[in-house]
Amino acid sequence: MKTEFSNSWKASEQPRKQIKYRHNAPLHIKRKLVSANFTKDLRKKYEKRNFPLRKGDVVKVMRGEFSGKSGKVDSVNYSDYRLSVEGIFRAKKDGTKVKMYFHPSKVQIRELNLEDGKRKTALERKMGQKKTEVKEDKENKKEKLKIKKLPTEEKNAP
């Protein structure tokens, strides 16, 4: 079995192949896999369903013992597909506190950290593409209507 990452891999139902794909993926692809859903408000605002997580984003835990709690993302581990949230700890028997780590599918993004300009442009680029596609479709429909109207106007005029 090959251990290298394959860009030509297509989706498979077999869990072993899915696990192998995620395990052997380079970090720039793993970064995209560590993404979480937006809240309904953010979905309307950014016209996207999810976005890669980053330190400083405010998230809400949706599953498990800490469901309902929210806080800033403290750290993101792309190689292990997990993140920690500020203020969420588990107490050990000796009384020490340990960070809790969550899978990105178990959290929801409430606020984005937009201090980085590249992140802003990525959001705007995605939003801009959709808006220009809609505008182009409307313009194409108007042009088609004008073309259809021209021959009928000429027949009625003389």
N, C-alpha and C positions, 0 to 999 in steps of 0.2 A: 504494500500500500504506500502510495506516495506521501511524503511529508511536506512537500512544498505547497504553497498557496496557488490555486488556479483561478485566474480571472474569468475563464470561460465556463465556470461552474454554473449549472442551472439548478433551479429548485428541485429538491428531492423530498420524498415523504419519509425517507429513512433517517431516524434520529442520529445514527452513527455518522452519516454524511453531513448532517447539519452541524453537529458538534465539531467534527473535523474542520469544516469550513470556518467556523467561528474561532477555533483554537489556532489555526494556522494563518489567520488573516493578519495583514500588516496593520500597524497602529492607525493609519489614516482611514482605514475601513472600519476598524473597531470603534473609532470615535463616533462614526455615524450610527453604529449599532447601539451605542449608549445614549439613546434619545428617549424622551418621555412625552406623553400627551400634554396638550395645552388645556386650560380651562375653557369653558364655552365662550367667555368674553374674549380671551386671547385668540381663539379660533376665528372669531368674527373680525377682530382687529387686524390680524396678520394673514388671514386667509390660508392658514396651514393647520394641519392636524397635530403634528409633533415637531420637535426640534432637538438637536443634540444638547445634552446637559453640560454645564460648565460651573466652575466654582463661583459662588456669588448669586446663583439663581435661587429664587424662593420656591420651594416645593412643598406639597402636602402629601403625607404618607396615606395611601389608600387601602392597604392590606396589612394584616398581621396585628401583633400586639400593640403597636404604636399608631394604628390607623386613626386618622383625624388630626394628628399633630402636624404642624408645619414649621419650617425654619429654612435658613439659608444652607445651601450645599457647602459643606466644609471641605470635602475632597472628592475627586472622581478618579477611580482606578480603571483605566481603559482595558488593561490586560485581563482583569478579573471580572469585568462588567459589574461593578458595584460602586456605590457612593455612600458617603456619610453625611448626616445632617446635623447642624449645630444644635446643641441642647438635647439631643436624644442619646441617652446612655443606658447601659445595663449594669446593674450592680452585681459584683462577684461576691462569693461567700465571705471573703476577707474584708469587704467593704469598699474596695477600689472600683472606680467607674471605668467602663470600657465603651468605646464608640460602637454604635450599631451601624451595620452596613446593610444597604438595601439594593435590590435589583431595580434598574431603571423602569421596568414595566410596572412596578408597584408604587410609583410616585406620579404626581401630576404637577406640571409647572404652573405656578400662580403668577410669578413675575420673572422677567428676564433681566439679566445683568447685561446692559447695553453699553458698558464703558468702552468696549473694544469696537473700533470703527468697522473692522471686517465683518463682525457679526451683524451690525446694522445694515451694511450693504448687502449681505447675504439675504436678509429678510426682505429688504426693499427690492432686490433683484427678482426674487421669487414672486413678490406681489406685483411688480411691474410687468413681468411676463404675462401674467393672467390678465391684467388690465389692458395691455396692448392687444392681446389676442381677441378680447371682447370688442375693443374699439374697431379692430380690423374687420371683424365679422359684421359689425353694424354698418361700416362703410361699404363693404362688399354688397350687402343687401340693398343699401340705398342706390348704389350704382346699377345693380340689376333692375331695380324698380324704374330708374330713369330710362334705361335702355328699353324696357317694355313700354313705357309711356310714350316715348317719342314717335313710334310708328302710328299709334292710335290718334295722336294729336294732329298729325299730318293729314290723315284721312278725313277727319272732321272739319278741318280748317277750310279747304276750298269748296 
